[in-house]
C-alpha cells in the first residue's frame, strides 16, 4: 500500500485527489440524469452531440485521474487545482450549450469553488473565485438560448390579439416552471452534497484529533523516558565512586577474614561481591546512550534462539522460580528478530514482575508463537492481579510501587515496546493473576532482499 511509504502530507493530498475523482463521477451522473429528464421528460430540444462531447472529455479526465491515483509519483496541490480548472471549463461549455446564465442550474459554479476552498490553501480559493466569476459573466452575453418546454406556437391566421396574449402567457409560465424545476433540483443536490461533505469532514477531523492525541501522548511518554534516561545516567555517574569504594573494602575484608576461620562471613562477602558486580554492570548499561546501545546490541537472531537467550538471562536471576514454557512448534523456524538489549530487558522485567507476584508453588507461564511479521509472547502469573484503577493505564505512566522500587520499570517496558512498533496489553485472569500479551515486529526478509 502507498500509505505505508508516503509521508502524511502526501497521503492527505492524494486523498483530496481521490475525493475529486469521486465528486466528478457524481457530477457526470447528475448531468446525464438532468439531460435525460430535460429531453425525454420535458421535451426540451438540446444539442446532444456537443453535450456528449463535453461529457466524454470529462470522463477522459476522470479516467486519467483513476490511473494517476495508482502511480507512486507524488500528487501536488497545483495538479489538483489544474484539474478543477478543467472541470470549470467543461461546466462552462455545458452551460454555454444550455442557455448560459439563464440556465436554472447555473449555481453549479459554486461546486468547484467549495471543493477548492476545502482541499487547497486560501490563495487557490481566491483564484477560483476569479475564474468562476469570469466564466459566469461571459455566459451572460454568449450562450445558446435554452428552448422552451414545448415548441413555440406562432401566430396563425385568424388568431385574435387576446388569443396571442394567452399563448404568450402560457409560454412564459412554461419557462417559469423550467426555472422552478431547476432550482428544486439545485436545492436537493446542494443539500445532499453539503451533508455528504459535512459528514466526511467531521469524520476526518475526528480521526485527525485522535491521531494528534496519540501523538501528544507518545511525545509525553518520550519526554518522560528522556528525563528518566538523563537521571539514570547522572545517578550512574554519581554512584560509580561509592560502589568502587565498597568493592575495595569488600575485597580487603575477604583477605582479612580467611575462609577457613570465618566460613559464614566469607560466604556472605562473596554474595555481596556478586551483587556489587551486578550493580556495576547495570550502571554501565544505564550510563550508555540509547543510540550507542541500539547500535551495539541490535543484531539479527532466529526467534527460537532469541527466546532461549532471553529465558537463560532471566534464569540467572530467578533460578528458583518455576517456569512453564509453551513454544508453538508449528511456526517458521527461520524467522528472525532484531535482538535489542532494551527489548530483552523489557521482557525480563515482565518475567521478574510475574515471578514476584505469583504463588511459588504454581510459578509462571510463558507462551510464544509467531508468524512472518510478528512475535507474540504471553506471560501469566498466579498472583493477586492488578488493581482495577491501575489496570486501565498500566505501563502508560510511572506508578508508585508498594515495594522498594521506584515503579518505573513497567513504564519503561511499555514505552520501549511501543517505540519499536510493538503492542503490549495487560488483563486480569478470572482464575487470578495477570496476563501480559506482547507483540513484537520481526525482521522482514523480503523488504531487505
TIGU-567119 format. One record per residue (C-alpha): x, y, z. Coordinates in nm, 3 decimals. Each point is the difference from the previous one (the first is absolute). Layout:
BEGIN
nudren x: X, y: Y, z: Z
...
//
This chain:
BEGIN
nudren x: 0.000, y: 0.000, z: 0.000
nudren x: 0.118, y: 0.352, z: -0.081
nudren x: -0.107, y: 0.127, z: 0.342
nudren x: 0.283, y: -0.203, z: 0.161
nudren x: 0.275, y: 0.177, z: -0.193
nudren x: -0.130, y: 0.355, z: -0.052
nudren x: 0.019, y: 0.285, z: 0.254
nudren x: -0.321, y: 0.119, z: 0.163
nudren x: -0.016, y: 0.326, z: -0.202
nudren x: 0.022, y: -0.192, z: -0.328
nudren x: -0.264, y: -0.246, z: 0.119
nudren x: -0.236, y: 0.293, z: 0.075
nudren x: 0.048, y: 0.155, z: -0.347
nudren x: -0.050, y: -0.338, z: -0.167
nudren x: -0.323, y: -0.046, z: 0.198
nudren x: -0.118, y: 0.338, z: -0.130
nudren x: 0.058, y: -0.117, z: -0.357
nudren x: -0.201, y: -0.314, z: 0.080
nudren x: -0.289, y: 0.214, z: 0.126
nudren x: 0.020, y: 0.212, z: -0.315
nudren x: -0.024, y: -0.319, z: -0.210
nudren x: -0.310, y: -0.110, z: 0.195
nudren x: -0.168, y: 0.341, z: -0.025
nudren x: 0.063, y: 0.017, z: -0.376
nudren x: -0.171, y: -0.337, z: -0.038
nudren x: -0.299, y: 0.132, z: 0.195
nudren x: -0.011, y: 0.313, z: -0.216
nudren x: 0.010, y: -0.203, z: -0.323
nudren x: -0.282, y: -0.218, z: 0.128
nudren x: -0.207, y: 0.309, z: 0.093
nudren x: 0.059, y: 0.163, z: -0.343
nudren x: -0.110, y: -0.314, z: -0.186
nudren x: -0.314, y: -0.030, z: 0.216
nudren x: -0.083, y: 0.369, z: -0.055
nudren x: 0.042, y: -0.039, z: -0.378
nudren x: -0.225, y: -0.307, z: 0.001
nudren x: -0.273, y: 0.182, z: 0.197
nudren x: 0.022, y: 0.313, z: -0.218
nudren x: -0.018, y: -0.187, z: -0.334
nudren x: -0.230, y: -0.291, z: 0.076
nudren x: -0.199, y: 0.136, z: 0.291
nudren x: -0.044, y: 0.368, z: -0.091
nudren x: 0.040, y: -0.015, z: -0.377
nudren x: 0.282, y: 0.255, z: -0.014
nudren x: 0.212, y: -0.006, z: -0.316
nudren x: 0.371, y: -0.001, z: 0.082
nudren x: 0.319, y: -0.023, z: -0.212
nudren x: 0.069, y: -0.359, z: 0.111
nudren x: 0.312, y: -0.058, z: -0.212
nudren x: 0.185, y: 0.294, z: 0.154
nudren x: -0.122, y: -0.091, z: 0.351
nudren x: 0.120, y: -0.359, z: -0.034
nudren x: 0.335, y: 0.133, z: -0.121
nudren x: 0.039, y: 0.200, z: 0.324
nudren x: -0.102, y: -0.302, z: 0.208
nudren x: 0.251, y: -0.215, z: -0.185
nudren x: 0.275, y: 0.254, z: 0.072
nudren x: -0.081, y: 0.000, z: 0.373
nudren x: -0.012, y: -0.381, z: 0.003
nudren x: 0.342, y: -0.011, z: -0.165
nudren x: 0.137, y: 0.232, z: 0.269
nudren x: -0.147, y: -0.222, z: 0.269
nudren x: 0.153, y: -0.309, z: -0.159
nudren x: 0.337, y: 0.175, z: 0.007
nudren x: -0.057, y: 0.086, z: 0.368
nudren x: -0.084, y: -0.363, z: 0.078
nudren x: 0.323, y: -0.115, z: -0.164
nudren x: 0.194, y: 0.282, z: 0.167
nudren x: -0.108, y: -0.114, z: 0.346
nudren x: 0.165, y: -0.337, z: -0.065
nudren x: 0.344, y: 0.146, z: -0.065
nudren x: 0.258, y: 0.065, z: 0.276
nudren x: 0.087, y: 0.352, z: -0.120
nudren x: -0.093, y: 0.269, z: 0.255
nudren x: -0.318, y: 0.201, z: -0.055
nudren x: 0.035, y: 0.378, z: 0.022
nudren x: -0.248, y: 0.273, z: 0.091
nudren x: 0.061, y: 0.163, z: -0.339
nudren x: -0.104, y: -0.323, z: -0.172
nudren x: -0.329, y: -0.011, z: 0.192
nudren x: -0.069, y: 0.368, z: -0.077
nudren x: 0.071, y: -0.061, z: -0.371
nudren x: -0.252, y: -0.284, z: -0.009
nudren x: -0.264, y: 0.218, z: 0.168
nudren x: 0.065, y: 0.271, z: -0.262
nudren x: -0.060, y: -0.257, z: -0.275
nudren x: -0.328, y: -0.087, z: 0.172
nudren x: -0.099, y: 0.368, z: -0.007
nudren x: 0.073, y: 0.018, z: -0.373
nudren x: -0.212, y: -0.312, z: -0.064
nudren x: -0.285, y: 0.137, z: 0.211
nudren x: 0.019, y: 0.332, z: -0.185
nudren x: -0.029, y: -0.180, z: -0.332
nudren x: -0.301, y: -0.202, z: 0.123
nudren x: -0.171, y: 0.317, z: 0.124
nudren x: 0.086, y: 0.186, z: -0.323
nudren x: -0.192, y: -0.267, z: -0.195
nudren x: -0.299, y: 0.016, z: 0.238
nudren x: -0.086, y: 0.365, z: 0.046
nudren x: 0.304, y: 0.141, z: 0.177
nudren x: -0.085, y: 0.221, z: 0.297
nudren x: -0.373, y: -0.055, z: -0.060
nudren x: 0.040, y: -0.373, z: 0.075
nudren x: -0.162, y: -0.072, z: 0.338
nudren x: 0.296, y: -0.216, z: 0.109
nudren x: 0.256, y: 0.280, z: -0.046
nudren x: 0.062, y: -0.041, z: 0.375
nudren x: 0.217, y: -0.300, z: -0.090
nudren x: 0.294, y: 0.245, z: -0.020
nudren x: -0.006, y: 0.003, z: 0.382
nudren x: 0.112, y: -0.364, z: 0.013
nudren x: 0.357, y: 0.054, z: -0.135
nudren x: 0.033, y: 0.296, z: 0.235
nudren x: -0.111, y: -0.205, z: 0.303
nudren x: 0.231, y: -0.288, z: -0.091
nudren x: 0.297, y: 0.235, z: -0.047
nudren x: -0.065, y: 0.176, z: 0.331
nudren x: -0.014, y: -0.335, z: 0.184
nudren x: 0.295, y: -0.177, z: -0.164
nudren x: 0.250, y: 0.276, z: -0.079
nudren x: 0.158, y: 0.305, z: 0.168
nudren x: -0.169, y: 0.339, z: 0.002
nudren x: 0.188, y: 0.139, z: -0.302
nudren x: -0.144, y: -0.271, z: -0.226
nudren x: -0.352, y: 0.073, z: 0.127
nudren x: 0.024, y: 0.369, z: -0.093
nudren x: 0.132, y: -0.090, z: -0.344
nudren x: -0.297, y: -0.233, z: -0.046
nudren x: -0.235, y: 0.287, z: 0.098
nudren x: 0.147, y: 0.207, z: -0.284
nudren x: -0.019, y: -0.287, z: -0.252
nudren x: -0.362, y: -0.097, z: 0.075
nudren x: -0.112, y: 0.366, z: 0.011
nudren x: 0.153, y: 0.065, z: -0.341
nudren x: -0.162, y: -0.314, z: -0.142
nudren x: -0.340, y: 0.103, z: 0.141
nudren x: 0.037, y: 0.351, z: -0.148
nudren x: 0.093, y: -0.131, z: -0.346
nudren x: -0.300, y: -0.237, z: 0.000
nudren x: -0.236, y: 0.294, z: 0.053
nudren x: 0.086, y: 0.139, z: -0.344
nudren x: 0.104, y: -0.311, z: -0.193
nudren x: -0.214, y: -0.313, z: 0.006
nudren x: -0.235, y: -0.219, z: -0.199
nudren x: -0.351, y: 0.097, z: 0.118
nudren x: -0.181, y: -0.271, z: 0.194
nudren x: -0.317, y: -0.111, z: -0.186
nudren x: -0.340, y: 0.007, z: 0.163
nudren x: -0.165, y: -0.308, z: 0.145
nudren x: -0.212, y: -0.035, z: -0.317
nudren x: 0.039, y: 0.134, z: -0.357
nudren x: -0.096, y: 0.361, z: -0.044
nudren x: -0.340, y: 0.053, z: -0.156
nudren x: 0.015, y: 0.275, z: -0.259
nudren x: -0.296, y: 0.226, z: -0.078
nudren x: -0.238, y: -0.178, z: -0.229
nudren x: -0.228, y: 0.176, z: -0.242
nudren x: -0.314, y: 0.113, z: 0.167
nudren x: 0.150, y: -0.003, z: 0.357
nudren x: -0.125, y: 0.296, z: 0.195
nudren x: 0.234, y: 0.217, z: 0.210
nudren x: -0.164, y: -0.140, z: 0.315
nudren x: 0.079, y: -0.356, z: -0.107
nudren x: 0.359, y: 0.098, z: -0.088
nudren x: 0.041, y: 0.154, z: 0.348
nudren x: -0.131, y: -0.316, z: 0.165
nudren x: 0.247, y: -0.214, z: -0.193
nudren x: 0.286, y: 0.232, z: 0.101
nudren x: -0.103, y: -0.024, z: 0.364
nudren x: -0.013, y: -0.380, z: -0.029
nudren x: 0.353, y: -0.005, z: -0.147
nudren x: 0.130, y: 0.227, z: 0.279
nudren x: -0.157, y: -0.230, z: 0.258
nudren x: 0.180, y: -0.296, z: -0.154
nudren x: 0.329, y: 0.188, z: 0.018
nudren x: -0.072, y: 0.077, z: 0.365
nudren x: -0.075, y: -0.365, z: 0.072
nudren x: 0.333, y: -0.093, z: -0.154
nudren x: 0.180, y: 0.239, z: 0.235
nudren x: -0.195, y: -0.129, z: 0.301
nudren x: 0.090, y: -0.358, z: -0.092
nudren x: 0.366, y: 0.094, z: -0.043
nudren x: 0.010, y: 0.182, z: 0.333
nudren x: -0.166, y: -0.297, z: 0.175
nudren x: 0.257, y: -0.235, z: -0.145
nudren x: 0.276, y: 0.241, z: 0.104
nudren x: -0.126, y: 0.010, z: 0.359
nudren x: -0.027, y: -0.378, z: 0.031
nudren x: 0.342, y: -0.057, z: -0.155
nudren x: 0.164, y: 0.275, z: 0.207
nudren x: -0.157, y: -0.126, z: 0.323
nudren x: 0.121, y: -0.354, z: -0.066
nudren x: 0.348, y: 0.119, z: -0.094
nudren x: 0.031, y: 0.223, z: 0.307
nudren x: -0.116, y: -0.282, z: 0.228
nudren x: 0.246, y: -0.237, z: -0.167
nudren x: 0.289, y: 0.244, z: 0.044
nudren x: -0.092, y: 0.083, z: 0.360
nudren x: -0.010, y: -0.368, z: 0.098
nudren x: 0.327, y: -0.073, z: -0.180
nudren x: 0.174, y: 0.304, z: 0.149
nudren x: -0.127, y: -0.079, z: 0.349
nudren x: 0.139, y: -0.352, z: -0.023
nudren x: 0.328, y: 0.133, z: -0.135
nudren x: 0.024, y: 0.253, z: 0.284
nudren x: -0.074, y: -0.267, z: 0.261
nudren x: 0.266, y: -0.228, z: -0.147
nudren x: 0.250, y: 0.286, z: -0.005
nudren x: -0.078, y: 0.096, z: 0.360
nudren x: 0.045, y: -0.362, z: 0.105
nudren x: 0.335, y: -0.015, z: -0.181
nudren x: 0.112, y: 0.326, z: 0.161
nudren x: -0.103, y: -0.127, z: 0.344
nudren x: 0.197, y: -0.321, z: -0.054
nudren x: 0.300, y: 0.201, z: -0.124
nudren x: -0.016, y: 0.228, z: 0.305
nudren x: -0.022, y: -0.300, z: 0.231
nudren x: 0.296, y: -0.163, z: -0.174
nudren x: 0.201, y: 0.323, z: 0.022
nudren x: -0.073, y: 0.028, z: 0.373
nudren x: 0.113, y: -0.359, z: 0.054
nudren x: 0.316, y: 0.066, z: -0.200
nudren x: 0.071, y: 0.313, z: 0.205
nudren x: -0.036, y: -0.201, z: 0.319
nudren x: 0.230, y: -0.268, z: -0.133
nudren x: 0.260, y: 0.262, z: -0.096
nudren x: -0.027, y: 0.154, z: 0.348
nudren x: 0.034, y: -0.341, z: 0.164
nudren x: 0.296, y: -0.082, z: -0.224
nudren x: 0.171, y: 0.325, z: 0.099
nudren x: -0.061, y: -0.065, z: 0.367
nudren x: 0.121, y: -0.360, z: -0.040
nudren x: 0.323, y: 0.111, z: -0.167
nudren x: 0.057, y: 0.258, z: 0.274
nudren x: -0.072, y: -0.256, z: 0.272
nudren x: 0.233, y: -0.251, z: -0.166
nudren x: 0.277, y: 0.260, z: -0.002
nudren x: -0.059, y: 0.100, z: 0.363
nudren x: -0.025, y: -0.358, z: 0.127
nudren x: 0.309, y: -0.126, z: -0.179
nudren x: 0.248, y: 0.127, z: 0.262
nudren x: -0.191, y: -0.130, z: 0.308
nudren x: -0.042, y: -0.342, z: -0.161
nudren x: 0.369, y: -0.009, z: -0.085
nudren x: 0.089, y: 0.083, z: 0.361
nudren x: -0.234, y: -0.268, z: 0.134
nudren x: 0.154, y: -0.254, z: -0.241
nudren x: 0.350, y: 0.079, z: 0.127
nudren x: -0.110, y: -0.027, z: 0.361
nudren x: -0.174, y: -0.331, z: -0.068
nudren x: 0.317, y: -0.135, z: -0.160
nudren x: 0.209, y: 0.111, z: 0.300
nudren x: -0.248, y: -0.157, z: 0.241
nudren x: 0.020, y: -0.325, z: -0.197
nudren x: 0.377, y: -0.001, z: 0.051
nudren x: -0.030, y: 0.088, z: 0.368
nudren x: -0.259, y: -0.271, z: 0.059
nudren x: 0.139, y: -0.324, z: -0.144
nudren x: -0.249, y: -0.263, z: -0.098
nudren x: 0.137, y: -0.274, z: 0.229
nudren x: -0.051, y: 0.216, z: 0.309
nudren x: -0.319, y: 0.188, z: -0.091
nudren x: -0.188, y: -0.218, z: -0.251
nudren x: -0.341, y: 0.165, z: 0.050
nudren x: 0.134, y: 0.355, z: -0.026
nudren x: 0.210, y: -0.097, z: -0.299
nudren x: -0.306, y: -0.140, z: -0.179
nudren x: -0.197, y: 0.319, z: 0.072
nudren x: 0.287, y: 0.208, z: -0.137
nudren x: -0.005, y: -0.198, z: -0.323
nudren x: -0.373, y: 0.059, z: -0.036
nudren x: 0.054, y: 0.370, z: 0.064
nudren x: 0.274, y: 0.013, z: -0.265
nudren x: -0.228, y: -0.172, z: -0.251
nudren x: -0.275, y: 0.255, z: 0.066
nudren x: 0.249, y: 0.285, z: -0.031
nudren x: 0.109, y: -0.139, z: -0.335
nudren x: -0.362, y: -0.007, z: -0.116
nudren x: -0.049, y: 0.360, z: 0.113
nudren x: 0.309, y: 0.117, z: -0.186
nudren x: -0.110, y: -0.181, z: -0.315
nudren x: -0.347, y: 0.154, z: 0.021
nudren x: 0.145, y: 0.347, z: 0.049
nudren x: 0.223, y: -0.048, z: -0.305
nudren x: -0.309, y: -0.073, z: -0.208
nudren x: -0.185, y: 0.300, z: 0.145
nudren x: 0.283, y: 0.238, z: -0.079
nudren x: 0.018, y: -0.109, z: -0.364
nudren x: -0.190, y: 0.217, z: -0.244
nudren x: -0.312, y: -0.140, z: -0.163
nudren x: 0.146, y: 0.034, z: -0.349
nudren x: 0.323, y: -0.181, z: 0.091
nudren x: -0.195, y: -0.272, z: 0.175
nudren x: -0.216, y: -0.056, z: -0.305
nudren x: 0.295, y: -0.013, z: -0.238
nudren x: 0.204, y: -0.237, z: 0.216
nudren x: -0.275, y: -0.235, z: 0.112
nudren x: -0.232, y: -0.011, z: -0.302
nudren x: 0.072, y: -0.318, z: -0.197
nudren x: -0.198, y: -0.256, z: -0.198
nudren x: -0.086, y: -0.325, z: 0.176
nudren x: -0.243, y: -0.280, z: -0.070
nudren x: -0.306, y: 0.032, z: 0.218
nudren x: 0.051, y: -0.336, z: 0.170
nudren x: 0.360, y: 0.086, z: 0.093
nudren x: -0.104, y: 0.344, z: 0.119
nudren x: -0.268, y: -0.145, z: 0.230
nudren x: 0.249, y: -0.247, z: 0.143
nudren x: 0.252, y: 0.280, z: 0.056
nudren x: -0.257, y: 0.220, z: 0.180
nudren x: -0.117, y: -0.283, z: 0.225
nudren x: 0.359, y: -0.102, z: 0.080
nudren x: 0.085, y: 0.356, z: 0.102
nudren x: -0.310, y: 0.014, z: 0.218
nudren x: 0.085, y: -0.337, z: 0.155
nudren x: 0.333, y: 0.133, z: 0.133
nudren x: -0.195, y: 0.229, z: 0.236
nudren x: -0.315, y: -0.206, z: 0.065
nudren x: 0.128, y: -0.357, z: -0.004
nudren x: -0.239, y: -0.111, z: 0.276
nudren x: -0.320, y: 0.113, z: -0.176
nudren x: -0.199, y: -0.274, z: -0.171
nudren x: -0.048, y: 0.076, z: -0.372
nudren x: -0.235, y: -0.179, z: -0.240
nudren x: 0.099, y: 0.055, z: -0.362
nudren x: -0.244, y: -0.035, z: -0.291
nudren x: 0.176, y: 0.054, z: -0.334
nudren x: -0.203, y: -0.053, z: -0.317
nudren x: 0.192, y: -0.261, z: -0.202
nudren x: -0.202, y: 0.060, z: -0.318
nudren x: 0.145, y: 0.345, z: -0.071
nudren x: 0.279, y: 0.090, z: -0.245
nudren x: 0.336, y: -0.094, z: 0.161
nudren x: 0.190, y: 0.236, z: -0.234
nudren x: -0.186, y: 0.315, z: 0.114
nudren x: 0.235, y: 0.269, z: 0.133
nudren x: -0.025, y: 0.292, z: 0.241
nudren x: 0.220, y: 0.301, z: 0.073
nudren x: 0.127, y: -0.085, z: 0.348
nudren x: 0.029, y: 0.332, z: 0.179
nudren x: 0.122, y: 0.022, z: 0.357
nudren x: -0.287, y: 0.232, z: 0.092
nudren x: -0.257, y: -0.252, z: -0.122
nudren x: 0.173, y: -0.284, z: 0.183
nudren x: -0.002, y: 0.202, z: 0.322
nudren x: -0.369, y: 0.079, z: -0.052
nudren x: -0.095, y: -0.368, z: -0.030
nudren x: 0.219, y: -0.090, z: 0.299
nudren x: -0.168, y: 0.276, z: 0.201
nudren x: -0.342, y: -0.148, z: -0.079
nudren x: 0.123, y: -0.345, z: 0.107
nudren x: 0.146, y: 0.143, z: 0.321
nudren x: -0.326, y: 0.174, z: 0.088
nudren x: -0.193, y: -0.322, z: -0.064
nudren x: 0.246, y: -0.204, z: 0.209
nudren x: -0.030, y: 0.241, z: 0.293
nudren x: -0.379, y: 0.003, z: -0.014
nudren x: -0.076, y: -0.369, z: -0.058
nudren x: -0.054, y: -0.276, z: 0.253
nudren x: 0.333, y: -0.190, z: 0.036
nudren x: -0.156, y: -0.345, z: -0.034
nudren x: -0.173, y: 0.090, z: -0.328
nudren x: 0.270, y: 0.210, z: -0.167
nudren x: -0.060, y: 0.189, z: -0.325
nudren x: -0.090, y: -0.089, z: -0.359
nudren x: 0.181, y: 0.115, z: -0.314
nudren x: -0.169, y: -0.041, z: -0.340
nudren x: 0.167, y: 0.083, z: -0.334
nudren x: -0.121, y: -0.021, z: -0.358
nudren x: 0.077, y: 0.198, z: -0.314
nudren x: -0.073, y: 0.045, z: -0.369
nudren x: 0.191, y: 0.171, z: -0.281
nudren x: -0.066, y: 0.348, z: 0.144
nudren x: -0.046, y: -0.012, z: 0.378
nudren x: 0.119, y: -0.185, z: 0.309
nudren x: -0.272, y: -0.047, z: 0.261
nudren x: 0.101, y: -0.062, z: 0.363
nudren x: -0.233, y: -0.062, z: 0.293
nudren x: 0.110, y: 0.002, z: 0.366
nudren x: -0.244, y: -0.118, z: 0.268
nudren x: 0.040, y: -0.009, z: 0.375
nudren x: -0.214, y: -0.133, z: 0.283
nudren x: 0.008, y: 0.298, z: 0.231
nudren x: -0.268, y: 0.240, z: 0.124
nudren x: -0.023, y: 0.191, z: -0.331
nudren x: 0.010, y: 0.373, z: -0.068
nudren x: -0.236, y: 0.241, z: 0.178
nudren x: -0.279, y: 0.123, z: -0.230
nudren x: 0.116, y: 0.362, z: 0.024
nudren x: 0.352, y: -0.099, z: -0.118
nudren x: -0.111, y: -0.249, z: -0.266
nudren x: -0.147, y: 0.272, z: -0.221
nudren x: 0.328, y: 0.190, z: -0.048
nudren x: 0.256, y: -0.266, z: 0.093
nudren x: 0.337, y: 0.088, z: -0.147
nudren x: -0.114, y: 0.331, z: -0.148
nudren x: 0.145, y: 0.203, z: 0.286
nudren x: 0.220, y: -0.061, z: 0.304
nudren x: -0.187, y: -0.115, z: 0.311
nudren x: 0.084, y: -0.025, z: 0.363
nudren x: 0.120, y: -0.348, z: 0.092
nudren x: -0.092, y: -0.164, z: 0.328
nudren x: 0.352, y: -0.150, z: 0.006
nudren x: 0.336, y: 0.170, z: 0.018
nudren x: 0.014, y: 0.070, z: -0.374
nudren x: -0.082, y: 0.332, z: -0.159
nudren x: -0.283, y: -0.139, z: -0.218
nudren x: 0.149, y: 0.106, z: -0.336
nudren x: 0.101, y: -0.343, z: -0.135
nudren x: -0.342, y: -0.078, z: -0.145
nudren x: -0.022, y: 0.348, z: -0.151
nudren x: 0.338, y: -0.039, z: -0.172
nudren x: -0.101, y: -0.345, z: -0.125
nudren x: -0.326, y: 0.134, z: -0.146
nudren x: 0.175, y: 0.296, z: -0.167
nudren x: 0.281, y: -0.214, z: -0.146
nudren x: -0.239, y: -0.249, z: -0.160
nudren x: -0.224, y: 0.277, z: -0.138
nudren x: 0.301, y: 0.188, z: -0.138
nudren x: 0.103, y: -0.301, z: -0.206
nudren x: -0.347, y: -0.042, z: -0.151
nudren x: -0.112, y: -0.278, z: 0.235
nudren x: -0.307, y: -0.047, z: 0.217
nudren x: -0.046, y: -0.080, z: 0.368
nudren x: -0.325, y: -0.066, z: 0.188
nudren x: -0.075, y: -0.081, z: 0.363
nudren x: -0.303, y: -0.188, z: 0.129
nudren x: -0.104, y: -0.181, z: 0.316
nudren x: -0.077, y: -0.372, z: -0.020
nudren x: -0.323, y: -0.132, z: 0.147
nudren x: 0.198, y: -0.270, z: 0.180
nudren x: 0.228, y: 0.264, z: 0.152
nudren x: 0.319, y: 0.162, z: -0.123
nudren x: 0.098, y: 0.230, z: -0.284
nudren x: 0.014, y: -0.083, z: -0.370
nudren x: 0.250, y: 0.209, z: -0.202
nudren x: -0.016, y: -0.027, z: -0.381
nudren x: 0.294, y: 0.141, z: -0.199
nudren x: 0.031, y: 0.035, z: -0.378
nudren x: 0.341, y: 0.076, z: -0.155
nudren x: 0.070, y: 0.062, z: -0.372
nudren x: 0.231, y: -0.250, z: -0.165
nudren x: 0.276, y: 0.060, z: -0.253
nudren x: -0.168, y: 0.009, z: -0.342
nudren x: 0.237, y: -0.176, z: -0.239
nudren x: -0.194, y: 0.089, z: -0.314
nudren x: 0.042, y: 0.371, z: 0.072
nudren x: 0.379, y: -0.027, z: 0.020
nudren x: 0.068, y: -0.259, z: -0.268
//
